[in-house]
Amino acid sequence: MKQLTKAEEQIMFVLWALEKGFVKDIIDQLPKPKPAYNTVSTIVRILEKKGFVDHNSYGNSYEYFPVVQKKDYTKAFLKNFVRDYFSDSFTEMVSFFAKDKDMSLDELEEIKNRIIEEINKQKKDEHE
């Protein structure tokens, strides 16, 4: 899956939230200062060429919708992030954040609990 620029990601986040919309609808959801209509239209067409977006035609108007789900993009993005910054090791990534003094004990406990839940789920699935 291709990586998106920051501008493309911003548009995708809006489309994921809207589920579908015209360029005007996308612009309405963007923070100020609002980009020009032509700028957003160009980015949406680039996203379409990259296979992230498709459209329905209504005369001269196009209603765009995402064809790549946010969950799928997030998974691919995180895999690339872990590969590029943590030597392709999720263990290294978790260790990095666990050592970060900005994380509270409650956050560390929540991470630990979620990991334990996932371990138990996978063990149960193995035995079925």
mmCIF file of the C-alpha atoms, coordinates in Angstrom:
data_MODEL
# 
_entry.id   MODEL 
# 
loop_
_atom_site.group_PDB 
_atom_site.id 
_atom_site.type_symbol 
_atom_site.label_atom_id 
_atom_site.label_alt_id 
_atom_site.label_comp_id 
_atom_site.label_asym_id 
_atom_site.label_entity_id 
_atom_site.label_seq_id 
_atom_site.pdbx_PDB_ins_code 
_atom_site.Cartn_x 
_atom_site.Cartn_y 
_atom_site.Cartn_z 
_atom_site.occupancy 
_atom_site.B_iso_or_equiv 
_atom_site.pdbx_formal_charge 
_atom_site.auth_seq_id 
_atom_site.auth_comp_id 
_atom_site.auth_asym_id 
_atom_site.auth_atom_id 
_atom_site.pdbx_PDB_model_num 
ATOM 1   C CA . MET A 1 1   ? 0.000   0.000   0.000   1.00 0.00 ? 1   MET A CA 1 
ATOM 2   C CA . LYS A 1 2   ? 1.365   3.393   -0.963  1.00 0.00 ? 2   LYS A CA 1 
ATOM 3   C CA . GLN A 1 3   ? 2.200   5.865   1.765   1.00 0.00 ? 3   GLN A CA 1 
ATOM 4   C CA . LEU A 1 4   ? 0.278   9.134   1.717   1.00 0.00 ? 4   LEU A CA 1 
ATOM 5   C CA . THR A 1 5   ? 1.536   12.684  2.051   1.00 0.00 ? 5   THR A CA 1 
ATOM 6   C CA . LYS A 1 6   ? 0.324   14.722  5.032   1.00 0.00 ? 6   LYS A CA 1 
ATOM 7   C CA . ALA A 1 7   ? -2.157  16.580  2.809   1.00 0.00 ? 7   ALA A CA 1 
ATOM 8   C CA . GLU A 1 8   ? -3.480  13.316  1.360   1.00 0.00 ? 8   GLU A CA 1 
ATOM 9   C CA . GLU A 1 9   ? -3.811  11.824  4.848   1.00 0.00 ? 9   GLU A CA 1 
ATOM 10  C CA . GLN A 1 10  ? -5.744  14.885  6.002   1.00 0.00 ? 10  GLN A CA 1 
ATOM 11  C CA . ILE A 1 11  ? -8.226  14.452  3.159   1.00 0.00 ? 11  ILE A CA 1 
ATOM 12  C CA . MET A 1 12  ? -8.517  10.707  3.841   1.00 0.00 ? 12  MET A CA 1 
ATOM 13  C CA . PHE A 1 13  ? -9.271  11.314  7.526   1.00 0.00 ? 13  PHE A CA 1 
ATOM 14  C CA . VAL A 1 14  ? -12.103 13.611  6.467   1.00 0.00 ? 14  VAL A CA 1 
ATOM 15  C CA . LEU A 1 15  ? -13.459 11.075  3.956   1.00 0.00 ? 15  LEU A CA 1 
ATOM 16  C CA . TRP A 1 16  ? -13.236 8.252   6.500   1.00 0.00 ? 16  TRP A CA 1 
ATOM 17  C CA . ALA A 1 17  ? -15.275 10.371  8.904   1.00 0.00 ? 17  ALA A CA 1 
ATOM 18  C CA . LEU A 1 18  ? -17.796 11.486  6.273   1.00 0.00 ? 18  LEU A CA 1 
ATOM 19  C CA . GLU A 1 19  ? -17.922 8.084   4.499   1.00 0.00 ? 19  GLU A CA 1 
ATOM 20  C CA . LYS A 1 20  ? -18.681 9.984   1.277   1.00 0.00 ? 20  LYS A CA 1 
ATOM 21  C CA . GLY A 1 21  ? -18.757 13.576  0.144   1.00 0.00 ? 21  GLY A CA 1 
ATOM 22  C CA . PHE A 1 22  ? -18.272 16.201  -2.509  1.00 0.00 ? 22  PHE A CA 1 
ATOM 23  C CA . VAL A 1 23  ? -15.161 18.401  -2.538  1.00 0.00 ? 23  VAL A CA 1 
ATOM 24  C CA . LYS A 1 24  ? -17.196 21.152  -0.849  1.00 0.00 ? 24  LYS A CA 1 
ATOM 25  C CA . ASP A 1 25  ? -18.123 18.737  1.992   1.00 0.00 ? 25  ASP A CA 1 
ATOM 26  C CA . ILE A 1 26  ? -14.454 17.853  2.465   1.00 0.00 ? 26  ILE A CA 1 
ATOM 27  C CA . ILE A 1 27  ? -13.417 21.509  2.570   1.00 0.00 ? 27  ILE A CA 1 
ATOM 28  C CA . ASP A 1 28  ? -16.134 22.240  5.163   1.00 0.00 ? 28  ASP A CA 1 
ATOM 29  C CA . GLN A 1 29  ? -14.489 19.705  7.515   1.00 0.00 ? 29  GLN A CA 1 
ATOM 30  C CA . LEU A 1 30  ? -10.942 21.050  7.136   1.00 0.00 ? 30  LEU A CA 1 
ATOM 31  C CA . PRO A 1 31  ? -9.453  23.501  9.640   1.00 0.00 ? 31  PRO A CA 1 
ATOM 32  C CA . LYS A 1 32  ? -8.910  27.163  8.837   1.00 0.00 ? 32  LYS A CA 1 
ATOM 33  C CA . PRO A 1 33  ? -7.286  28.500  6.779   1.00 0.00 ? 33  PRO A CA 1 
ATOM 34  C CA . LYS A 1 34  ? -9.306  26.477  4.282   1.00 0.00 ? 34  LYS A CA 1 
ATOM 35  C CA . PRO A 1 35  ? -7.412  25.285  1.207   1.00 0.00 ? 35  PRO A CA 1 
ATOM 36  C CA . ALA A 1 36  ? -8.614  26.322  -2.231  1.00 0.00 ? 36  ALA A CA 1 
ATOM 37  C CA . TYR A 1 37  ? -11.274 24.211  -3.916  1.00 0.00 ? 37  TYR A CA 1 
ATOM 38  C CA . ASN A 1 38  ? -8.869  23.320  -6.753  1.00 0.00 ? 38  ASN A CA 1 
ATOM 39  C CA . THR A 1 39  ? -6.224  22.180  -4.262  1.00 0.00 ? 39  THR A CA 1 
ATOM 40  C CA . VAL A 1 40  ? -8.600  19.760  -2.531  1.00 0.00 ? 40  VAL A CA 1 
ATOM 41  C CA . SER A 1 41  ? -9.977  18.594  -5.876  1.00 0.00 ? 41  SER A CA 1 
ATOM 42  C CA . THR A 1 42  ? -6.439  17.836  -7.096  1.00 0.00 ? 42  THR A CA 1 
ATOM 43  C CA . ILE A 1 43  ? -5.568  15.916  -3.914  1.00 0.00 ? 43  ILE A CA 1 
ATOM 44  C CA . VAL A 1 44  ? -8.759  13.853  -4.159  1.00 0.00 ? 44  VAL A CA 1 
ATOM 45  C CA . ARG A 1 45  ? -7.973  12.974  -7.782  1.00 0.00 ? 45  ARG A CA 1 
ATOM 46  C CA . ILE A 1 46  ? -4.434  11.925  -6.737  1.00 0.00 ? 46  ILE A CA 1 
ATOM 47  C CA . LEU A 1 47  ? -5.964  9.743   -4.026  1.00 0.00 ? 47  LEU A CA 1 
ATOM 48  C CA . GLU A 1 48  ? -8.206  8.220   -6.668  1.00 0.00 ? 48  GLU A CA 1 
ATOM 49  C CA . LYS A 1 49  ? -5.198  7.447   -8.897  1.00 0.00 ? 49  LYS A CA 1 
ATOM 50  C CA . LYS A 1 50  ? -3.452  5.840   -5.898  1.00 0.00 ? 50  LYS A CA 1 
ATOM 51  C CA . GLY A 1 51  ? -6.497  3.621   -5.355  1.00 0.00 ? 51  GLY A CA 1 
ATOM 52  C CA . PHE A 1 52  ? -7.622  5.101   -2.025  1.00 0.00 ? 52  PHE A CA 1 
ATOM 53  C CA . VAL A 1 53  ? -10.755 6.854   -3.298  1.00 0.00 ? 53  VAL A CA 1 
ATOM 54  C CA . ASP A 1 54  ? -13.431 6.302   -5.921  1.00 0.00 ? 54  ASP A CA 1 
ATOM 55  C CA . HIS A 1 55  ? -16.399 8.417   -6.966  1.00 0.00 ? 55  HIS A CA 1 
ATOM 56  C CA . ASN A 1 56  ? -19.981 8.445   -8.149  1.00 0.00 ? 56  ASN A CA 1 
ATOM 57  C CA . SER A 1 57  ? -20.817 10.885  -10.932 1.00 0.00 ? 57  SER A CA 1 
ATOM 58  C CA . TYR A 1 58  ? -23.853 13.137  -10.812 1.00 0.00 ? 58  TYR A CA 1 
ATOM 59  C CA . GLY A 1 59  ? -23.590 15.160  -14.006 1.00 0.00 ? 59  GLY A CA 1 
ATOM 60  C CA . ASN A 1 60  ? -20.539 17.372  -13.564 1.00 0.00 ? 60  ASN A CA 1 
ATOM 61  C CA . SER A 1 61  ? -20.359 16.688  -9.822  1.00 0.00 ? 61  SER A CA 1 
ATOM 62  C CA . TYR A 1 62  ? -18.391 13.897  -8.202  1.00 0.00 ? 62  TYR A CA 1 
ATOM 63  C CA . GLU A 1 63  ? -19.162 12.362  -4.839  1.00 0.00 ? 63  GLU A CA 1 
ATOM 64  C CA . TYR A 1 64  ? -16.033 10.726  -3.439  1.00 0.00 ? 64  TYR A CA 1 
ATOM 65  C CA . PHE A 1 65  ? -15.785 7.819   -1.035  1.00 0.00 ? 65  PHE A CA 1 
ATOM 66  C CA . PRO A 1 66  ? -12.872 5.849   0.443   1.00 0.00 ? 66  PRO A CA 1 
ATOM 67  C CA . VAL A 1 67  ? -12.134 2.392   -0.945  1.00 0.00 ? 67  VAL A CA 1 
ATOM 68  C CA . VAL A 1 68  ? -9.271  1.776   1.488   1.00 0.00 ? 68  VAL A CA 1 
ATOM 69  C CA . GLN A 1 69  ? -10.523 1.374   5.045   1.00 0.00 ? 69  GLN A CA 1 
ATOM 70  C CA . LYS A 1 70  ? -8.905  3.423   7.797   1.00 0.00 ? 70  LYS A CA 1 
ATOM 71  C CA . LYS A 1 71  ? -8.048  0.237   9.710   1.00 0.00 ? 71  LYS A CA 1 
ATOM 72  C CA . ASP A 1 72  ? -6.185  -1.198  6.698   1.00 0.00 ? 72  ASP A CA 1 
ATOM 73  C CA . TYR A 1 73  ? -4.212  2.014   6.128   1.00 0.00 ? 73  TYR A CA 1 
ATOM 74  C CA . THR A 1 74  ? -3.371  2.278   9.828   1.00 0.00 ? 74  THR A CA 1 
ATOM 75  C CA . LYS A 1 75  ? -2.069  -1.285  9.878   1.00 0.00 ? 75  LYS A CA 1 
ATOM 76  C CA . ALA A 1 76  ? 0.127   -0.714  6.814   1.00 0.00 ? 76  ALA A CA 1 
ATOM 77  C CA . PHE A 1 77  ? 1.334   2.646   8.138   1.00 0.00 ? 77  PHE A CA 1 
ATOM 78  C CA . LEU A 1 78  ? 2.287   1.152   11.510  1.00 0.00 ? 78  LEU A CA 1 
ATOM 79  C CA . LYS A 1 79  ? 4.107   -1.772  9.900   1.00 0.00 ? 79  LYS A CA 1 
ATOM 80  C CA . ASN A 1 80  ? 6.184   0.695   7.866   1.00 0.00 ? 80  ASN A CA 1 
ATOM 81  C CA . PHE A 1 81  ? 6.746   2.865   10.949  1.00 0.00 ? 81  PHE A CA 1 
ATOM 82  C CA . VAL A 1 82  ? 7.960   -0.100  13.007  1.00 0.00 ? 82  VAL A CA 1 
ATOM 83  C CA . ARG A 1 83  ? 10.171  -1.259  10.142  1.00 0.00 ? 83  ARG A CA 1 
ATOM 84  C CA . ASP A 1 84  ? 11.725  2.175   9.601   1.00 0.00 ? 84  ASP A CA 1 
ATOM 85  C CA . TYR A 1 85  ? 12.134  3.357   13.213  1.00 0.00 ? 85  TYR A CA 1 
ATOM 86  C CA . PHE A 1 86  ? 12.334  0.187   15.325  1.00 0.00 ? 86  PHE A CA 1 
ATOM 87  C CA . SER A 1 87  ? 14.265  -2.304  13.169  1.00 0.00 ? 87  SER A CA 1 
ATOM 88  C CA . ASP A 1 88  ? 11.048  -4.121  12.268  1.00 0.00 ? 88  ASP A CA 1 
ATOM 89  C CA . SER A 1 89  ? 10.493  -5.058  15.926  1.00 0.00 ? 89  SER A CA 1 
ATOM 90  C CA . PHE A 1 90  ? 7.194   -4.414  17.696  1.00 0.00 ? 90  PHE A CA 1 
ATOM 91  C CA . THR A 1 91  ? 8.988   -5.395  20.914  1.00 0.00 ? 91  THR A CA 1 
ATOM 92  C CA . GLU A 1 92  ? 11.456  -2.535  20.414  1.00 0.00 ? 92  GLU A CA 1 
ATOM 93  C CA . MET A 1 93  ? 8.607   -0.126  19.766  1.00 0.00 ? 93  MET A CA 1 
ATOM 94  C CA . VAL A 1 94  ? 6.658   -1.125  22.871  1.00 0.00 ? 94  VAL A CA 1 
ATOM 95  C CA . SER A 1 95  ? 9.836   -1.018  24.946  1.00 0.00 ? 95  SER A CA 1 
ATOM 96  C CA . PHE A 1 96  ? 10.606  2.477   23.631  1.00 0.00 ? 96  PHE A CA 1 
ATOM 97  C CA . PHE A 1 97  ? 7.196   3.788   24.661  1.00 0.00 ? 97  PHE A CA 1 
ATOM 98  C CA . ALA A 1 98  ? 7.213   1.906   27.960  1.00 0.00 ? 98  ALA A CA 1 
ATOM 99  C CA . LYS A 1 99  ? 10.461  3.670   28.901  1.00 0.00 ? 99  LYS A CA 1 
ATOM 100 C CA . ASP A 1 100 ? 9.027   7.055   27.928  1.00 0.00 ? 100 ASP A CA 1 
ATOM 101 C CA . LYS A 1 101 ? 8.578   9.033   31.127  1.00 0.00 ? 101 LYS A CA 1 
ATOM 102 C CA . ASP A 1 102 ? 5.555   10.796  29.630  1.00 0.00 ? 102 ASP A CA 1 
ATOM 103 C CA . MET A 1 103 ? 3.503   7.610   29.993  1.00 0.00 ? 103 MET A CA 1 
ATOM 104 C CA . SER A 1 104 ? 1.640   7.265   33.256  1.00 0.00 ? 104 SER A CA 1 
ATOM 105 C CA . LEU A 1 105 ? 1.543   4.115   35.319  1.00 0.00 ? 105 LEU A CA 1 
ATOM 106 C CA . ASP A 1 106 ? -2.154  3.796   34.412  1.00 0.00 ? 106 ASP A CA 1 
ATOM 107 C CA . GLU A 1 107 ? -1.298  3.852   30.693  1.00 0.00 ? 107 GLU A CA 1 
ATOM 108 C CA . LEU A 1 108 ? 1.394   1.203   31.173  1.00 0.00 ? 108 LEU A CA 1 
ATOM 109 C CA . GLU A 1 109 ? -1.064  -0.959  33.136  1.00 0.00 ? 109 GLU A CA 1 
ATOM 110 C CA . GLU A 1 110 ? -3.667  -0.569  30.380  1.00 0.00 ? 110 GLU A CA 1 
ATOM 111 C CA . ILE A 1 111 ? -1.135  -1.664  27.750  1.00 0.00 ? 111 ILE A CA 1 
ATOM 112 C CA . LYS A 1 112 ? -0.144  -4.635  29.903  1.00 0.00 ? 112 LYS A CA 1 
ATOM 113 C CA . ASN A 1 113 ? -3.788  -5.641  30.379  1.00 0.00 ? 113 ASN A CA 1 
ATOM 114 C CA . ARG A 1 114 ? -4.529  -5.422  26.656  1.00 0.00 ? 114 ARG A CA 1 
ATOM 115 C CA . ILE A 1 115 ? -1.475  -7.542  25.859  1.00 0.00 ? 115 ILE A CA 1 
ATOM 116 C CA . ILE A 1 116 ? -2.514  -10.144 28.425  1.00 0.00 ? 116 ILE A CA 1 
ATOM 117 C CA . GLU A 1 117 ? -6.043  -10.213 26.959  1.00 0.00 ? 117 GLU A CA 1 
ATOM 118 C CA . GLU A 1 118 ? -4.643  -10.745 23.457  1.00 0.00 ? 118 GLU A CA 1 
ATOM 119 C CA . ILE A 1 119 ? -2.282  -13.496 24.655  1.00 0.00 ? 119 ILE A CA 1 
ATOM 120 C CA . ASN A 1 120 ? -5.170  -15.292 26.344  1.00 0.00 ? 120 ASN A CA 1 
ATOM 121 C CA . LYS A 1 121 ? -7.362  -14.910 23.245  1.00 0.00 ? 121 LYS A CA 1 
ATOM 122 C CA . GLN A 1 122 ? -4.671  -16.292 20.946  1.00 0.00 ? 122 GLN A CA 1 
ATOM 123 C CA . LYS A 1 123 ? -3.982  -19.202 23.300  1.00 0.00 ? 123 LYS A CA 1 
ATOM 124 C CA . LYS A 1 124 ? -7.699  -20.002 23.372  1.00 0.00 ? 124 LYS A CA 1 
ATOM 125 C CA . ASP A 1 125 ? -7.897  -19.807 19.565  1.00 0.00 ? 125 ASP A CA 1 
ATOM 126 C CA . GLU A 1 126 ? -4.938  -22.212 19.258  1.00 0.00 ? 126 GLU A CA 1 
ATOM 127 C CA . HIS A 1 127 ? -6.705  -24.840 21.340  1.00 0.00 ? 127 HIS A CA 1 
ATOM 128 C CA . GLU A 1 128 ? -9.965  -24.695 19.402  1.00 0.00 ? 128 GLU A CA 1 
# 
